[in-house]
Amino acid sequence: MPYATVDDVQRRMPQFILTKDSKPTIETAQVFLDDTIAQFEAAMENLGYVIPITGARSLAQSKEIVSQGVICKVLHARAAAVGTEVTMQSAERACLQYENALKLLADPESPIEFTDAETTPDAQPKDGATPMGLIFDEDGCRVEPRVRMKQVW
């Protein structure tokens, strides 16, 4: 079950049109998509999700993350073909977005997770982040902020 299609990727990447003659080609983008889905499923399986991911919200999130991973690969291939600094910077930004999305799913303090996806018994539940900031330190002692007149924020 694909989490995204080349059309989903193209809709999220209007600055570059994939065709049979583009560099990379639409066929190469399909290879990147297949590779990204395999990597994504391996990562989600390691986080304790049952593969394939299910649930309407989780599938929508998966589509965005997988599409961003493919955009990263397409734009890197495009940068290699074109060879300009601007195309490389665009590729790096896309890759950073993909990496950050995966990190947020793995971060136990991030509220980002697949709430309607099935999990395995090995899944570590997220406690979530404290909305108002740090309340307890590592030892469990309550932290009281000290505000001073010359405090630098």
URDA-V510361 format. One record per residue. RES is the residue in three letters. PSI is psi in whole degrees, -180 to 180 (999 if undefined). D_LAST is the distance of its C-alpha to the last C-alpha in Angstrom with 1 decimal. Layout:
BEGIN
RES:PSI:D_LAST  RES:PSI:D_LAST
END
This chain:
BEGIN
MET:115:48.1  PRO:140:45.8  TYR:-24:42.2  ALA:164:42.2  THR:170:44.8  VAL:-34:44.9  ASP:-40:44.9  ASP:-41:41.6  VAL:-46:40.1  GLN:-40:41.7  ARG:-30:40.2  ARG:-1:36.7  MET:65:37.5  PRO:-14:39.1  GLN:-13:38.4  PHE:127:41.2  ILE:124:44.5  LEU:128:46.2  THR:-178:49.9  LYS:-15:52.8  ASP:-5:52.6  SER:165:48.8  LYS:106:47.1  PRO:164:46.3  THR:169:48.9  ILE:-31:48.7  GLU:-40:50.6  THR:-38:48.1  ALA:-36:45.3  GLN:-39:47.3  VAL:-44:47.4  PHE:-39:43.6  LEU:-47:43.4  ASP:-43:45.7  ASP:-43:43.8  THR:-39:40.4  ILE:-43:41.9  ALA:-43:43.3  GLN:-43:40.0  PHE:-46:38.2  GLU:-38:40.9  ALA:-43:40.7  ALA:-43:37.0  MET:-36:37.4  GLU:-40:40.3  ASN:-26:38.3  LEU:-5:35.7  GLY:18:38.6  TYR:145:39.5  VAL:132:43.1  ILE:134:44.1  PRO:153:44.7  ILE:137:41.7  THR:173:42.8  GLY:133:41.4  ALA:-47:40.7  ARG:-42:36.9  SER:-38:36.9  LEU:-38:39.3  ALA:-43:37.2  GLN:-41:34.2  SER:-41:36.5  LYS:-44:37.9  GLU:-45:34.5  ILE:-48:33.5  VAL:-43:37.0  SER:-42:37.2  GLN:-37:33.9  GLY:-39:35.4  VAL:-42:38.6  ILE:-42:36.8  CYS:-49:35.1  LYS:-41:38.5  VAL:-47:40.2  LEU:-31:37.8  HIS:-43:38.0  ALA:-40:41.8  ARG:-43:41.6  ALA:-37:39.5  ALA:-35:42.1  ALA:-41:44.8  VAL:-43:43.3  GLY:30:41.5  THR:157:38.8  GLU:-38:35.2  VAL:-42:34.1  THR:-35:36.0  MET:-40:34.5  GLN:-39:30.9  SER:-42:31.8  ALA:-43:33.3  GLU:-40:30.3  ARG:-42:28.0  ALA:-41:30.6  CYS:-39:30.8  LEU:-40:27.1  GLN:-42:27.2  TYR:-48:30.2  GLU:-42:28.8  ASN:-38:25.5  ALA:-43:27.8  LEU:-39:29.8  LYS:-40:26.8  LEU:-36:25.5  LEU:-34:29.0  ALA:-24:29.1  ASP:119:25.7  PRO:-18:26.4  GLU:-4:23.0  SER:139:23.3  PRO:-4:25.0  ILE:120:27.0  GLU:169:30.6  PHE:91:34.1  THR:-26:34.7  ASP:16:38.3  ALA:149:39.4  GLU:139:41.8  THR:161:40.6  THR:167:42.6  PRO:-20:42.7  ASP:-8:40.6  ALA:138:37.6  GLN:116:34.5  PRO:146:33.1  LYS:133:29.4  ASP:-20:27.8  GLY:166:25.0  ALA:154:21.2  THR:118:19.8  PRO:-30:18.6  MET:11:16.1  GLY:-164:14.5  LEU:123:15.5  ILE:-35:18.0  PHE:143:20.3  ASP:-173:20.0  GLU:-26:22.7  ASP:-2:25.2  GLY:5:25.0  CYS:141:23.4  ARG:135:21.2  VAL:125:17.5  GLU:120:16.3  PRO:145:12.6  ARG:111:12.2  VAL:131:10.2  ARG:161:10.7  MET:-37:11.1  LYS:24:9.4  GLN:131:6.3  VAL:125:3.8  TRP:999:0.0
END
